[in-house]
């Protein structure tokens, strides 16, 4: 299976690992923007960190969009079935 890369505004990220998702879910209750930025930087593939921070400074909410898509593709959009009572 090919590696999934999520792209937005010049940032390219791989899907997050379980520990990265766990860290995000722990932090998001305190500050969604900070948690999203940490997830994006943790999964960053391209560009280099300094350039990524410049992009994020110019378009801060791109991290929220990217984090949402990363979580969705990491299973956050899984269909859940309920049966029984």
N, C-alpha and C positions, 0 to 999 in steps of 0.2 A: 504494500500500500504506500502510495506517495505521501511525503510529508505535506501537511496542510499548512499553508502560510496565509495569514490574514494581513491585508494591506489597507492602509488609509493615510492620506496626507504625507506620503513619503516614508512612513514607518511600516516595517514588515515584522510580524511576530509569528512564532510557532505556537501550537496549542500548549496550554499550561499543564504541568504535572499535578498530581494529587496534592503534594505539599504546597504548591503555588496557589492552587484553588483554595485550600484550607486557610492559608495565610490571608488571601483576599477576603474570604467570608468572615474571618475574625476581625479584620480591619474595617470592612465596609460599614459596619454599624456605627463606627466612630466618625468616619469621614469618607464618603464615596469617591470624591475626587482624588484624594491621597491614595486610597486603596487601588483605584483604577490605574493611577500612574505607576504604582509599585508593580502591579501585575504586568503592565505593558513593558516596563523596563526589564522585568525578570524574564520575559519571553522574547525580548528583542533579538531579531536576527540581523536586520539592517535598518538604518545606517549605524555608524559608530555612535557611541553613547553621547558624546558632546553635540553632535548634529541632531540626534534625537531630542535632546533636551531643548535645543533651540527651536525645533519644530513644535514641541509641546508648549514652550513659553509663548509662541505666537498663536497657537490654537489649542488652548488648554483642554477644551471639552472633547478633543479627538480621543483622549485616553478613555473617556467614559464610553464612547461609541465602540472603540476597539475592545475594551474589556468586556462589554456586553456580548459582542460577537464571539470573542474567544470562549467565554463561558457557555454560550449557546452551542458552539461546535464541540465543546468538550463534554457534552451530554446534557447541558441545561435545557435543551429543547426536546428531551426524550419524552415520548408519549407514555403516559402512565395509565394503566388499566386498573379499575376498581371492580371487585366482584364481591358477592356476599351481602351481608347486612350493611 
